[in-house]
């Protein structure tokens, strides 16, 4: 079996499952935020800050960003391995995406947890 080190799990079925589970988590997070915004009588920093002061919202947000990173990486990896045949270009694109996703993860973690 050929194993690609840039693959998320190294197994197509597991990648498929991770992407589907992450899509459900992202959909739930989107619905949650949409309903929260619609139910809010007035948008303000205090309301937003109050929402994210709750521990379960912080955990849900972290789960959502981890789902986003996994979902995006699997999609980008699949597209780049299918359509970018030049190895150098493919690796550069993949490394760029990894860097961007890592920065998103760190910035979200810092914004939500304030570490």
Secondary structure by P-SEA (a helix, b strand, c coil): cccccccccccaaaaaaaaaaaaaaaaaaaaaaaaaaaacccccaaaaaaaaccaaaaaaaaaaaaaaaaaaaaaaaaaaaaccccaaaaaaaaaaaaaaaaaaaaaaaaaaccc
